[in-house]
Amino acid sequence: MRREIFSDEHDHFRSEFRRFAEAEIVPHLEDWNQRGFSSKDAWRKMGASGYLGANAPEEYGGAGAGFLFEVIVMEELADLRAHALQTSVHSGICMPYLIHYGNPDQKKKYLSDAIEGSRVLAIAMTEPGTGSDLANVQTRAIREGDEYVINGAKTFISNGQNCGLVFVVARTDPEADPPHSGISLIMVEAETAGFEKGRNLKKLGLKGQDTSELFFNDCRVPVENRLGEEGQGFKMLMAQLQQERLCIAVGSIASCQRSLKDTLKYVQERKAFGQPIGQFQNTQFKLAELATEVEIGQCFVDRLVMAHLKGDDLVSEVSMAKYWISDLQKKVASECLQLFGGYGFMDEYPISRDYADAAVQSIYAGTNEIMKVIIARRLGIG
């Protein structure tokens, strides 16, 4: 079924990006997966070709083309299993903080570099002792004259090794009551003294995506690197989490589509008891069920994308999408792996990677349990 949210212009953009990705990204994926991070050269090529910041203002080098173009890039990278290139974090999650809350000087200094791909973006929320409870982050940024002195540690930070600029969620007022009113967002350049990139963490899945520890030890940053007003960080985070969770849903449903597509091909080729395993009723019923759920999920995501473009408040709905579709991704990967039999457990078959990669989708950007708490509260029962 044709997806009505896309125009001919979008379809042309998708074809162009697919050609670019197959030439410039796919040949390097195995190497990136082995190394645990993508190359900075790939980011620069993405930027030079106009595939970073498609939704960013033209005056800073962006295309000003709209969020749908970002969606296409996310979908195609997911379909290619190019998880090593976390452009959704860079363009779809981090860049909007600069676009919405950065002043003209900050945009001029950092946004152009981000769009060019010369400065990869990351956001440092999670701490060793603080995950979904953002109001209680312990990293501190204490003002001393015209500088903030940052001390603390972050973990599980996507793009942590490649980042050239990181948005640090820090407590600028340790005595604030309520606690969330003392949180600010501070931009820290990678070369800043006192900022250290720690280990590139080894993970169950998403092998090529660098996920790092970050440390701040008397890291001095100019006050002018604060985004917005002091104490407004939590409000900014809450405002932007709608798009972040929508981005997770977009990537998750695209991964579901790829796993299903590969499995449909496999069951027509693999034979058992003298016939393709796709001829067995169990296989047919299982894939019919999965295809139905994936189609429902895709329709829901597309509806949310369009409502998001209109500026609708979708906190409940994107929380529903984030939890349900990430759970669906795990279900699809598991059921499809089962249909591959023993081969599904082998690294040479991508379905095994899909299975491992799906595991984290229900954890980051707020656990699925937190999503259900949000939904319940919005229903008036929390």
N, C-alpha and C positions, 0 to 999 in steps of 0.2 A: 504494500500500500504506500502510495506516495505521501511523503510528509509535507503537509501544506505550509509549514512554517518557513520553508526555503523557496527562494525565487530562482530564476535562471541564473542570475548573477551569483547567487550563493553556490549553485551547482558548478558553475565555471570556476569559482574560487576553490572549491573542493577538489576539482580535477587538477588544477594547477598545483595546489599544495600536495596532493598525493604524488604527483610526478616528482616534485622537489624532495619529498620525504623518502621516496623509494631510491632516489639517486644519492642523497646527501646524509640520510639518517640510517636507513636499514642496513647498509653495508658495515656499519660500525656497532650495531647493537650487541653482537656477541662479545666484542672486545669491552664495551662499556659494562656489560653484565658481569664480566670476569673481573674488571678493575673496581667496580662498585661506584662509578661516577661517569658522567658524560664529559666530552671535551668542550673547553671554552670556545674552540673554533666553531663547533656546531651551533652554539648560541649566537655567535657573531654572524654566521651564515643565515640563520633564521631571521635575525634582525635586518640584515642587508636585503633580504628578499621580501621584507614587509610582513613577516608572520608573527612578530611580537608586537603587542600593543595595537592590534587592529581596531580596538575600541578606544584608543587614546586620542587626545586632541591633535589635530593636524599641526598646530603651531609648534608642537614639540617633536614633530616627526612621526606621529601616529597617523593612522589612516582615517580615524574618525568614522569608521564604517559601521560600528555597532557590535553588540555582544554576540550576535548570531555568528559572526565570523570567528570569534574566539571559540564558540561552541564547535564549529567545524574542525578547527585545529585540534581541540581536545578529543573529539570523536575519532579523527583519523589516526592520531598518535596511539589511542587506545586500541584501535583496530589493528595497528601494526605492532602492538605490544612494545611500543617505544616508551616504556615507563621511565627510562633513564633520563629522558628530557622532560623535566617537570615544568612545562610551560604553563600549566594550569595554575601552579603556585606562583610563578613569576608574573604572568599577565592577568590571570583571572582573579587571583586572590590578593597578591601584594600590591600590584600597580594601582588598583583603585584607591588604596589609602593615600598615595601621592596625588592622584587625580582629584579626589574629593576634599582632602584636608591639607594638602601642601600649599604653601604660599607661592607666589610667582618665582621668587628666588630659589626655593627648594625644587620646584618643577624644572626650572632652567638648568639647575645643577645636576639633578639626578634622573629626571624623567626621560630626557633625550638619550642618555646613556643606556637606560633600561630598554628603551625601544630599539636601540641599535644592537643590543645584546652584548655590549661591552661591560655592563655591570649587571650581574645576575642578582635577583632579589630573593630574600627569604624573610620570614617572620618568625620571631622567637617568642613563643607563648609558653610551651610546656617546660616544666622544671622537674628535676629528679623526684621531688616530693609533691608536685602539683600538676595534675593533668587537666581534667575538665573544669576544675574549680578555679577559674581565672581570677576571681575576686581576691584570692589569697596568694597570689604570686609573692615570692620572697626576694626576688632580685630588686635591688634598690638603686635609685638614681638620685643622689642627694646633691642639691645645688650648692655650689661654692662660687660665688661671684657670677661670672659669665659662662660657667661650665657646670655640667652634671658629672659627678663621679659615680660610675656604675660598678657595682659589685654583685656577683651572683653567678649562677650556672643555669644553662638551658640544655635540654636533651630532646632527641627525636626530631631534630630540625631539618626539614626537607630543603635541599639546595645548600645545606650547611657548608660543604666543602667548596662549592663553586661560587658562593655568594660574594658579591662585591659590596653589597649594602644590605644590612639586616635591620628590620623594624623590631626593636626590643620592647617587650611589654615589661615595664618596671614600675616599682612603687616610688613615687616622688614625694609622697607624704605618708610616712609610716604610722602616723597617729590618726589618720583620717577615719571618720565614723559617718557613714558606713565605709568599710574597707575599700570597696570598689571605687569610691570617689577620690582615692589617692593614687590612682593608676594613670600613667601617661605612656605615650609611644615616643620612643627616642630612636632616631636613625643613626646607626653606627657603621662607618666605612670599614671595610675589611682590613685596611692597613693601619687602623688606629692602635696606638700603643695601649697595652692592657687588654686588648681583645685577642683571644686565642681560640683557634679552631681545634677542637679535640679530635677524638677518634671518629672515623667514618664507621658507623656501627654496622656490624654484621646482622643480617636479618633473615627471617624465614623466606620472604618473597621480595618482590620489587628490587631485585639484586643490583640493577644498574642505577637506581636512584640513590644519590648520596643522602644519607640521613646521619646527622652528626650531633656531637656534643659541642656546646659553645661555652666559653668561660670569660668572665669579665672581672678583672682584678685591678681596681683603681683605674678603670678605663675612663679617661677624660674626654668628654664630648661637648662641643659648643652648645649653649642653650638654643641657638638658632637651628639646631638639628631636631628640636622637639616638633612633633606634628600637632598642630592645633594648640589649644590652651592646656595648661597644666591641669591634671586631674580629669581630663576628658577622654582618656584612653579607653576606658571600659565602654563608654557610650559608642565610640568609634568601632570597637571590636564587635559589639552587638549589632550595630548597623550593617557591618560588612559580612557578618557570618551568614546572612541570607544567601549572598552570591557564592560564598565559599562552599556551603552545603549543596547548593545547586550544582556547582562544578563537580563535586563528588558524585552526585547522581548522574550527571551527563557522562562522566567517564565510566561509571559502573555499568550503566545500561549498554554502552558501546562495547564494553568487554563481554557482557552477556551475549550480545549479538555475534561477536567473533567466536566465542566458545561454541555456540550453537551451530554456527555456519560450518566450522571445522568438523564438528561431530556428525552433522548431516552428511557431509562428504565421506567421512570415514565409514559410517555404517552401510553405505552403498558399495564400498570397496572390500571391506573385511568380510570374509566368509567363514561360516561355521556350520557344521552338519550339512554341508553341500549347498548352502545358499547364503546370500548376503545377510548379515545380522539385522539389517534394516527391514527384512521381511518378517521378522518375528514380531508378534503382536505386542509383547512387552516393550520392545524398542520403539515401536510406533506410538504406543500410548504415552510412554515416557516423554518422547520428543514432542508429541502433540501438546502435552501439558506444559512443558517448558516454553515452547514457542508461543503458546497463549499468554503465559505470564510475562514473557519478554515483550510481547506486543502491547499488553496493558501497561507495563512499565514505561515503554517508549512513549506511548500516548500521554501518560501522566507527566513525564519529563517535558515533552514538547509544550504541553499546556502551561506548565510552570515557567518555562523559558519565555513564552510570549507574555504572560502576566508580569514577569519580572521586568521585561522591557517596557511595560506600561507604568512601572513604578509601584505596583501593588505591594501591600504588606503581606508577605507570604511566610511568616515565621513558622506557623503551624504546618503549612503544606510542604515547605522544603524540609522540615524535620521529618515529616512522613516519608517523603521521597528518599531522604538520606538513609533512614533506617530500613525501609522496606526494600529498596532497590539494592542496597549493599548486602542485605541478607539474601536477596534473590541472586546476586552475583555468586555468593558462596554456594547456594543451592545448585545453580546451573553448573558451576565448575565441578562440583562434587558428583552430580548425576551424570554429567558428560564424561568425566573421568571413568566412572564405573562402566560406561558403555565401551570405552576403549580397552577394558580388561587390563591385563598385565602391562600392555604397552602404555597405558595411561600413567603408570607409575614410573616410566622411564623418562629421563631428562630430554631425550631426543624428540619427544612428542610435546609440543607446546602446551597441551592441555594440563600437563603436570605443573607447568609454571603458572597457568591460570589459577589452578587450585591454591597454590602457595600465595600468589599475588592477591587473591581475593580476601585472604584472612584479615588484613588490616583495615579493610574498607569500613567495617563496623566499629572501628576503634578511633581512628583519627577524625579531626574536625568535630569532636564531641562524640562520645560513645553512643551507641544506639539506645542504651538505657537512658542517657541524658535526653536524647531526642524524645523518648516516650514521656519523660517528666515534663518537657516543654509542651508537648501536645496536650497532656492531661491538664496542665495549668491553663492553657488556652481554652480548654473545654469547660473550665470553671470548677474542676474537681481536684485540683492540686493545691 
